[in-house]
Amino acid sequence: MEKGLRDYQDGDRVDQNVLIKDADIRTAKNGKPFIALVFSDVTGQITGKFWAAQPEDIANFKKGRIVHLKGLREIYQTKPQIRIDKMTVMTNETLKAEDFVPKAPLPKTDLQSELNAFIFKITEAKWNRIVRYLLNERGDDFFKYPAAKTNHHAYEGGLAFHTISMLHLAEAMCRQYATINQSLLYAGIILHDLGKTIELSGAETTSYTLAGNLVGHIVLIDEAISRACNELHFDLDDEKIVILRHVILAHHGKLEYGSPVIPKILEAEVLHQLDEMDASVTMISDALNHTPSGHYTQRIFAMDQRQFYKP
């Protein structure tokens, strides 16, 4: 089996086709432009810099292009990168961007089946109808989009996989703590990141949309819930609607993390903690999967730049 970008070790030579997932034009200390690149294949992504970029290089090496990359895998400030020797734009029409991004561990059909099973367990009719209404509206993107641009579940189908993972954790929590309202927690989890189908551009060359940058996924999904309630003729002042909106608005946990409110009901706090748990375990596990035993992972930006040891 051929190596992928995340399989190379320090000092390995890289010689393969990759997707340019991102390309940012910057200026070096010497005043010359360079391209800060993010390369992707089915194993994950890695960065690289194309120094002294000429106008034709900037025109050729754009986000979304598939290129043949030759270079050296090295470590810079504890993080892996590719020192680029040569890049060639590939014009083979059989090469598609979707074939150069990681995929969720479960196929779409399995994710759909699992999600439907949890929806049936939402016994409060209004929450159930709102969930179904919004999934009917955003469902195609829900099963294709990543859960984030870089940090966790940043792959095709990552949004759905992250949601299903949280639902399984919630199921265990509800068995342990009878005080949790299962229907509210399930509905909140299914909807909490659905706004990312508006906030992000997609799985191949993920970027933030205008609404994603200026409004954000929490407010975007809250607006969608309000529109759904109007279409379904639900009173926005109904306590059931207010607390559903609250668990979603509060799911980042703190104002400084982007939530308009902090959790003020049990299910809001549980959702926030499960979200943190699933994201953290996923990021650490992903880093450990690409770390030899007896070594530390690279620094994980979203985990306070910590490194984790693999026994």
Buried (B, 14 or more C-beta within 10 A) or exposed (E): EEBBBBBBEEEEEBEBBBBBBBBEBEEEEEEEBBBEBBBBBBBBBBBBBBEEBEEEBBEBBBBEBBBEBBBBBBEEEEEBBBEBEEBEEBEEEEEEBEBBBBBBEBEBEBBBEBBEEBBEBBEBEBBBBBBBBBBEBBBEBBBBBBBBBEBBBBBBBBBBBBBBBBBEBBBEBBEEEEEBBBBBBBBBBBBBBBBBBBBBBBBBBBEBBEBBEEBBBBBBBBBBBBEBBEEEEBEEEEEBBEBBBBBBBBBBBEEEEEBEEBBEBBBBBBBBBBBBEBBBEBBBEBBBEBBEEEEBBBBBEEBEEEBBEBE
